Amino acid sequence: MTVTVPIEFNQEIIEELVQLTKQKIEEEQTQQPNLNELPPYPTRKQLKQHLKIGDTRLNSWINHGLKIIPFGKETRFDREDVKLFLDSLKI
């Protein structure tokens, strides 16, 4: 035996769901770092601050293939190389 129960939503519920969905998407976007906000060739300090990581993690990424640009006494990164490296970490 099959029982079918139609579910009907009134316009208020639909609008509330839309608003909650928009809020959740905006929250997710603000929590994720946007690499395009970095300068084209950020320093170690800028990259760590932007990605909210420490020296240990950054050094590990460098050891696992993140390309660096020696620039006098400091190290810089190509923003596009960082994006490609982070994309390669995706599971």
Buried (B, 14 or more C-beta within 10 A) or exposed (E): EEEEEEEEEEEEEEEEEEEEEEEEEEEEEEEEBEBEEBEEEBBBEBBBEBBEBEEEEBEEBBEEEBEBEEEEEEBBBBBEBBEEBBEEEEE
